[in-house]
Amino acid sequence: MKGISVVIPTYNREKLLIRALQSVAEQRLNCNEIVVVDDGSTDCTKQRVEEFAAASTLTVIYLYQNNKGPAAARNIGIHTACYDTIAFLDSDDHWHKRKIELQYAALEKNPDLMISHTREKWLRRGKHLNQKKKHQPGNGDIFAHCLQLCAVGMSTVMLRKKLFDSVGFFNEKYRCCEDYDLWLRTSCRYPFLMVEEPLTIKEGGREDQVSFQYRIGMDKLRIASMRDLLKAEILSDSQQKMCLLELRRKCTVYGKGCLKHEKPEEGKHYLAIAHTAEEEAAR
């Protein structure tokens, strides 16, 4: 069905969630439905969503699951969504009032493109944070950038639901870096459409964020994702070489870090992976 579904996963963020929902309600172009997936919250999330839904003219669907992580929550939202275009919004972020309007128009003007993202405004504890050059999002073929880091902000994304038929859904084995993993599987197949305006406001610097909780082992998860991608045998020769070289770099950094922190067996394991990746890239 033609239209826009907004998928919002959440976990114990009742106050921030209301701000996110309000930013959707204030859009100049309304979405057709909001799907809130509660990932096992123990606060008053359900009550707050019901109150918002009762006061809103928008269709709001509330789903609850036992805590399984953001990948599983988003997947339930995707499967529940009734419309052919999906926009993702994390419950601690919010949107500029023209976000849906401008991004949807850009996708409609480019019917051959499957996925779009926008620039972001970053805040840390309420204060503006300048982005480093490496964090600036790109347009078109962004596979090389996606290998380096998570190059696409989750709350910036709008895509055609049929994209998941070819790239698969969020990998639920990743409690963190599930977005990095999906962007790798997507960017090796499809170009990304960039909307230049900073239409997404990203909030950071809180200990409840998954990226904070997994900040020490994040590269280990990204290494696993790259190895999964190589095993899938879907990359072109040039993409495979790029992936192997980045795998070597990440494994070298992580392996040396393990040795420094007195984890010799783990360190040797990752340095061995780095050596193998270097050999395969040279073939």
HELIX and SHEET records of a PDB file:
HELIX    1   1 GLU A   14  ALA A   25  1                                  12    
HELIX    2   2 THR A   45  ALA A   55  1                                  11    
HELIX    3   3 PRO A   70  THR A   80  1                                  11    
HELIX    4   4 LYS A   99  LYS A  109  1                                  11    
HELIX    5   5 LYS A  133  HIS A  135  5                                   3    
HELIX    6   6 PHE A  143  GLN A  148  1                                   6    
HELIX    7   7 MET A  154  THR A  156  5                                   3    
HELIX    8   8 LEU A  163  VAL A  167  1                                   5    
HELIX    9   9 GLU A  178  SER A  187  1                                  10    
HELIX   10  10 VAL A  210  GLN A  213  1                                   4    
HELIX   11  11 MET A  218  ALA A  232  1                                  15    
HELIX   12  12 ASP A  237  LYS A  260  1                                  24    
HELIX   13  13 PRO A  264  ALA A  282  1                                  19    
SHEET    1   A 7 VAL A  60  TYR A  64  0                                        
SHEET    2   A 7 GLU A  33  ASP A  38  1                                        
SHEET    3   A 7 ILE A   4  THR A  10  1                                        
SHEET    4   A 7 THR A  85  PHE A  88  1                                        
SHEET    5   A 7 MET A 158  ARG A 160 -1                                        
SHEET    6   A 7 ILE A 115  ARG A 124 -1                                        
SHEET    7   A 7 LYS A 127  LEU A 129 -1                                        
SHEET    1   B 8 VAL A  60  TYR A  64  0                                        
SHEET    2   B 8 GLU A  33  ASP A  38  1                                        
SHEET    3   B 8 ILE A   4  THR A  10  1                                        
SHEET    4   B 8 THR A  85  PHE A  88  1                                        
SHEET    5   B 8 MET A 158  ARG A 160 -1                                        
SHEET    6   B 8 ILE A 115  ARG A 124 -1                                        
SHEET    7   B 8 PHE A 192  GLY A 204  1                                        
SHEET    8   B 8 HIS A  94  TRP A  95 -1                                        
END                                                                             
